[in-house]
Amino acid sequence: MRLRFKENAIPEMKENPQIFFGGKENKGKWKEIFGNDNDIYLEIGSGRGDFLVEIAKDKPNINFIGLEVNTNAFVVCSRKMKESELTNVRGLISDAENLEEIFEGEEISRIYLNFSTPWPKRRHHKRRLSHERFLNRYKNIIKDKAILELKTDNRDFYEASLKYFEDFSMDIIEKNENLSEEKSKYISEYERKFRNKKMPIYYIKARFNK
Ligand SMILES: C[S@@+](CC[C@H](N)C(=O)[O-])C[C@H]1O[C@@H](n2cnc3c(N)ncnc32)[C@H](O)[C@@H]1O
């Protein structure tokens, strides 16, 4: 059953016009794809898409793109998108390493990092999606003063991310070491899992300065 599911993930998503593979051919054209001038918010590492679909339902005047490398997780997101019949959400199968090849400067107005892999080992810190290496990529695709919002269950990752943002001259607008469910509003699969275990949710809202 599991194997069948994996084998079918890519062909199934290829049938969904809301899902793009690679996305490099769309650089500079994302507004055309959505058919309007609304802001585009990007979630990196969307997993099964619970957050992405919920926020897109709630904010019809914003366009949302979910980026994910894991096709087995993202096929679930693809199904949710289809069922919801939303017109303001798209999915992108790619690695965050490629962001500057997918988006032109200023195409993105906000970035969400929800429960990103914390990569605890020092030699892997460069892979963290809040690391300076990625902040430089984000800077090249966002509007000036764009907001980045991060949620995590991992205290070390939260503290390290605060430091990465400050060292990158970003303004910390808000930080919270126990974000309430009411304030969190759109709950991802991982957030639900950690909340069920009564674990604290860490949150950062920061602003880029170009
Ligand atoms: C721990 S899961 C969290 C999934 C979801 N955001 C949630 O909160 O339920 C982290 C996700 O980020 C994705 N991811 C990690 N590094 C990535 C990268 N460089 N580019 C795109 N996706 C990435 C992983 O494939 C995984 O699905």
The ligand as a Gaussian input file, in Angstrom:
#p B3LYP/6-31G(d) Opt

LIG

0 1
 C        9.422000      18.756000       9.731000
 S        8.625000      18.907000       8.189000
 C        7.353000      20.116000       8.505000
 C        6.274000      20.094000       7.476000
 C        5.165000      21.160000       7.656000
 N        5.686000      22.507000       7.480000
 C        4.486000      21.051000       8.996000
 O        4.711000      21.941000       9.836000
 O        3.731000      20.093000       9.205000
 C        9.829000      19.859000       7.265000
 C        9.544000      19.861000       5.778000
 O       10.442000      20.743000       5.130000
 C       10.856000      20.157000       3.905000
 N       12.156000      20.729000       3.534000
 C       13.310000      20.630000       4.262000
 N       14.315000      21.237000       3.613000
 C       13.782000      21.764000       2.462000
 C       14.338000      22.483000       1.381000
 N       15.624000      22.800000       1.351000
 N       13.505000      22.860000       0.374000
 C       12.188000      22.524000       0.395000
 N       11.620000      21.814000       1.394000
 C       12.402000      21.435000       2.413000
 C       10.913000      18.674000       4.223000
 O       10.832000      17.866000       3.056000
 C        9.721000      18.486000       5.145000
 O        8.549000      18.137000       4.448000

